[in-house]
Every structure is written in structure tokens, then in C-alpha cells.
């Protein structure tokens, strides 16, 4: 399938088209009216604005104007920018851009454009299905009030076995508030970014990651990022004109994030228990092997000791015929005995060191389990 792309501010449209590659076909324009004419005549899947040529302020104005036109309302718009700072991304997101790609990220231009295009297509395909599914889910609830929605989510999230299920449950609850959101959940074992369609958007993911430690609420324009421990939610259509509804949404949605965080922690604990079980099984197996090696080694030690003693006895027996024992004979007998004693001590010392590996491993496991909280990274290290 071929995709049409409109470009504003391209210095070399052919070079840009080669960089993006098939299946995209680029049309470069310089005027707003020309852009509208092309968009009406030929349906497009993505619009690219080169801020390096147009300037940041002009690029923002273009995007705001285009979003007011019905034909561009759902069309993904990407900015090519000279810089890629957090403030620039926030401004670009507020203006309506779907992604901002700086000069240092031009190597992934094709992948980023693919992502916004496919995300829009997935949204279009799933929008009707999600709406129908959510309506059926909430009709089954005896109480469709905000409280009822939140209580139902808190009940349902306890049955979620992974972050994907938890995220979809949360998006179902958020539909009751008419919110369009992006979600980020940070567990000990990975980070999950997702939209209501199950996919993730790069720009929104970066914003939530960089704002997760900037307070419970980060407001900019009609957008708000709500943070609670391991969960961040980017709301894209906050009703800032209605103070009462605005406050109610913040309060009610925040309780959903608290429930989601509690489930993330529970899933982490469950995963850690699984790792602990695997560790215990491996520990038992290693202990059995170590103990078998120790038994075999000590048997070999005893055999060698017997050989040494026997050799000493043979040496004494051979020397005893010289009962007259001159000085030379005494030194010979003394040397035999000293050699036997040294060999015996050496073998015993080697035997005492055989179980050092087992003791070190058991000490590490004992320290880990006595620490109270099991650290996931420490578990992974021991398993390896």
C-alpha cells in the first residue's frame, strides 16, 4: 500500500523522499492555500513540517491552523526540528503535533513516521470496536456514576495478570470520563507505554518519562500529566473551561491511578515470588551436586591419606634393618617422617577448601532472603 505525504519547508524534496523511502510518495508545498488544495485533491496519510526552514513559531502556527480544518483533524503531523528539548516537545504537543524529530534522531525518521501513521490507522480501525465494547461493559454496571466506575475498576484490576490487561482495564474506566489518554506503567521488570489501542506513541512516552518526577500534576494547555508512584497518565483533552468538571476528573482519575499502582506492585511481587521459586529450585540442585562432589572428594582424601601412611610405614620398615643407625640413617628416617607429615597436612588443607564454593553461595542466598525486601536485580544475578 502506498502512502501520500505532504511536506512544508523541504529544501530538497527528492532527497527527503529517498531518505524516507517506499511506500511514501512526497509532495512539497510552500503555501497554506497550496497545501489545502493538494490535501483536498489527493488524500494524504501524514504531514511533515520542517521547522528548520519555517521557524519554530511559524511551524506551531501552521499546525494550529491545520488542526482547525476538518481534513487535517485526524491526520498525523510530524515536525522536523533543529533541536529536541523537553520544552519544545511540550509546545509541539500542545500545538497538535504527533511527533517532533530532532537532527540527532534523523536516522530513525522512517521508523518514527511509520509509527505515527500506523498508530492513526489502528485508532481508526479500533475506535468503533472499543466504543461498542466499553458501552456494553458499562451498561452491565448497576451504577454508572463515577464512583461505580472506579469501584468496578478496582475490582477488575485484581484479576489482571500482566500490564497489558491492567492498561486496557484502565482505559475502559477512563472512557466513562470521555478522556483521550496515554499511559505509562513502570514496574521493576520493565516499562509499559500504551494508548487505548494497545500501541504506544514515542512523543507521549518521552513526555511522561521526563515528567514522572515533577509532581502529581503537570499541566500545559488542555493537557495534564498525572503521576502516582509507578503510573503516569497523559490526558490530552482536559476540560479546562469547566472548573468543576476539571477538578472532579483530577480527583476521580487519580484514584484510578492509585489502584493501578497497587496492581503494578502486586504483579512485581508475584514475579519476584516466581523468581524466588526458581532460585530455590536451582539452589537445591546445586547443593545436591556440591554435596556429591564433597563426598567424592573426601573419599579421595581418605584414600590419599592411607597411601601416605602406607608409604611412611614402608619407609620405616626398610630403614629399620639399620638398627645401628648412624647419623645418615637417622636423617633418612627423619626425612621420611617429615615428608609424610607435610603431605598429610597438604591433603587435609585441600580437602577443607572443597566446599568453599557451596558456602559462599549459601551465604549469598541467606543474606538475600534475610534482607526483608527481595531485590529483583539481585535475584537475577544469583540465577545467572
N, C-alpha and C positions, 0 to 999 in steps of 0.2 A: 504493500500500500504506500502511495506517495503522499507526502505532506507538503503543504504550501506554507512558506514563512515570509512575513513582511519585515523588512529591515529599515530602520530610520537612522541615518547618520553613518552609513558604511562608507569608508574611503575607498575600499576595493571590494565590491560585492562578489566578484568572481573568486577572489582569494578566500573570502569568508565562506562561500558556498563549498569550496574544496575542503576547507578545514572542518566544516560540519559534516559534509558528505551525504551520500544517498541514505535514505529516500527523500531528503529535504530539497525542495526547489525554492530558491530565494528570489524575492522581488524587492529591489531597493528603491525607496522614495525619500523625498526631502521636505514635502509639504503636507500639512494636515489634510487638505482637501483631496490631494492625490491619494493619500492613504485611505481615506474613506471610499473613494471611487474604486480602488483596487479591491478593498475588502468586500464591497457590495458585488462587484463583478465576479470575483473568484474567492470562494470560501477559503479561509486560512485556519491553520491549526496552532500557530504561535506567532507572536510579535516580538521583535528584538529591537531595543533602543540602545544605541551606542552613546553612552554618556560622555565618552572622551571627546566626541565631536559636538554633540548638542549642548554639553554642560549639564551639571547635576540639577540645577534649578529648572532648566528647560525640560529635562527628562522627567522630573517629577510632575510638572505641569501637563506635559503630554499624556502621561499615564492617567492623571486625574480626569482629564477631558475625555480620554478614550473610554474610561470606565463608565462615563455618563451616557455613552452611546450603546444602544441595545446590542448591536452587532459585536461589540467588544466586551460585553459584560462577563461572559464566561470564557473568553479567550485568554490563555496564559500569556503573560507579558514578562519578558526577561530583560534585565539591564546589564550591559557590558560596561564596567566601571573601571576607572583608573586606580581606585583604592577600594578596600573592603573592610571598613571599620564597623564596629557594633552600632554606632550612632547612624551611619549611612544605611545599614541594613534595616534598622528600625524605621527610619524615614521612608525608605523604599517600600517596606512592607505596608506602612500606613498609607502611602500613595496608591497602592494597589498592585505592586509588582509581585510576581510569583517567585522570583529568584534574582539575586544580584551576584554576578560573576566578575571577580577582580582579575587584573592582569596576571597575578601569580597563580590563578586557577584556570587559565585558558586551556591548559592541556586536557581538562575534563569538560570542555564546552559541550561536546556532543552528548556526553552522558547526562549532563545537567539538563540540557534541552529535552532529551528523551524522557527524563523523569517528570518534568512538568507537563509535557504533552500526554504521556501515558496516564499520569495522575488525573488529568482532566477527563480523559476518555473513561477511565474507571469510575470516576464520580458520576458521569452522565449515565453509565450503564447500571450502576448500583443505586442511584438516587431513588428511583421508583420502588425498587425491591426493599430497600431499607425503610422507606416511609411506610410501606404496607406492613412490614414485619413489626415495626415499632408501634403502629396503631393497634395491631392485634394484641401485642404484648400488654399495652397499657389498658386496652378495653377489658382484659381479663382481671385487672386490678379492681378491687371493690372501692378503693378510694383513690381518685386520680389527682388529689391535691399534691402539692409539693412535698408535704410530709410523707404521704403514702408512697410517692416515687422514691424518696430517699430510703424509707424503711425497706421497700421491696429490693432496692439495690443492695443494701447492707445484708439482706437475707440471701440474695442470689450470689453475691461475690464470694461467699463462703464455699460455694461449690466449684469455683473456678480452679482449674488445675495448672494454669500457666498464665503468663502475662497477656497473651493474645486474647484469651477468653475474658480476662478481667477488663481489658481495654474495651472490648465490644460491649460488655455489660454496662460500663460507664457511659459509653456513647449512647446506648439505648436510653439511659436515665436522662442524659443531657438533652435528648430530643424533646422531652417534655417542656423544657425551658426555651425551645426554639433557638438553641445556640449552635453556631458553627465553630468547631474547636480542633485543635491539635493537642496531642497528649504525649507526654514523656514519663516513663516509669524507670527508675534506676534501682535495680536490685544488686545484690552482692555478686551476682553471676553474669551481669550484662545490663545494657541499656536498651529499652524498647521505645521507639518512636513510631507513632501511628496516627492516621486520620480515621474518620468513620468508615472508610472503605478498606481499612486494614493496611494501607500503604503509608509511606512516610514522605514528608517534604523536607528537603535539605535546609531551606532557609528557616522554616519554623523550628526545626530541630536544633539548629545552631542558636537561635534566639533563646529558646528555653534552657539550653545548656549553659549559656553565658549569664542568664538572669536568675538561675535557680537559687543563688545565694544573696540576692538583692532585696530580700524582704518577702512578706506574704503576698503582697500585691505590687505588680509593676504595671502601671497604666500609661498608655500612649495612644492618644486619639480615641477611636472606637474599639481599641484592643486592650486586653488586660491579660497579664500572665499571673496566674495564681499558683503559689508554691506551698506545698506542705510536705516536709521531710523528703521522701523518695519520689514524690509525684509533682509534676508541673503541668498546668493546663493553660494553653493559649486560646483565649476566647476572641474571636475575630469580629463579632457583631454585638458588642455590649450596648445596651440601650442608655446611652449617656444623657439623652434628653429627658428621660423619666427617672428622676432621683429615687422614687420609691421602688420601682422595679429594679433599678440598678443595684440598690442596696440589698434587696431581697435575693437577687441572683447571687451576689457575692456571698451572702450568709449561707444560703442553701447549697450552693455548689461546693463551698468549702467543706461542708460536712461529708459530701460525696468523696472529696479528695482524702479526707481523714480515713474513711472506710477503705478506700483503695490502698492507701499506705499500709494500713493494718494487714491487708491481704498480701501485699508485697512482702512484708516482714514474715508472715506465716509461710509463704511459699519459699522464702530464703531458708527459714528454719527447717522446712520439710526437705529441701535439697541438701542442707548440711547434715541432717539425720541420715539421708541416703549415703552421703559421702562417709559419714562415721561408720555406718554398717559395712560399707566396702572396705574401709580401713581395718576394721576389726577382723573381717574375714581374711584379709591379706596378712594381718599380724599373726593370726593363728597359724596360717600356712607357713609363714616364715619361721615362727617359733618351733614348729614341728621339724622343719628342715634343719634349723640351727641345733636343736637338741639331738637330732640324729647324728649330725656332724660331731657334736661334742662327745657323744657316747663312743662313736667310732674312733675319735682322736684319743680319748683317754685309754681305750683298749690298746691302741698302738703305743701310747706312752708306757703302759704297764709292760707290754712286750719288750720294748726297748730297754726299760729298766732291768728286766730279767736278763736280757742279753749282756748288759753292762756288768751286772753282779756275777753272772756266769764267767765272763771274761776275767774279772778280777780273781775269782776263785781259781780259774785255770792258771793264771799268772802266779798266784801264791803257791799253788801245787807244784808248778815247775821250779820255783825258786827254793822250795823247802828242802830239796835234796842237798843244797849247800848249807847244811846246818852249821858249818863252821863260820859262815857269814863274815867275810871280810868287809872292808869298807865299800868296796864296789858292789857287793851283793846287797848290802843294806840300802844303798842308794837306788839300786834297781827295784827292790821291793817297795821302797817308799814312793818311787815314781809311778809304779803301777797303781798303788792305792790312791795317790793324789789325782791321777788321771781318771780313775773310776769315780771319785767323788765329784770332780768338775763336770764330767759327762752327766752324772746323775742330776746335779743341780741345773745344768743347762736344759735337759729334757723336761724336768719339772717346771721350770720357768716358761718354756714354750707351751706346755700344757695349760698353764694358768692364763695365758693370753688368748686361748682359742675362743672363749665365749665373750670377748670384749665387744665384738660387733653386735651380738644379741643384747648385751647390757645397755649399750648406747642407744639402740633402737627403742628398747623398753623404757628407758629414761625419758626419751623424747615424747613417746606416747603418753606416759604418765603425766608429764608436765603439761601436755596439751589438754588432757581431759580434766586436770585439776585447775585449769585456768578459769573455770566458770563459763565463759563465753567461748565457743569454738570458732576460731578464725578460719574463714573459708580458704584463704591463700595458704595457711599453714597445713590444712588438711590436704590440699592439692600437692604441696611439696612432699609430704610424707608418702602419699600414694605413688608419687613418681620415684 
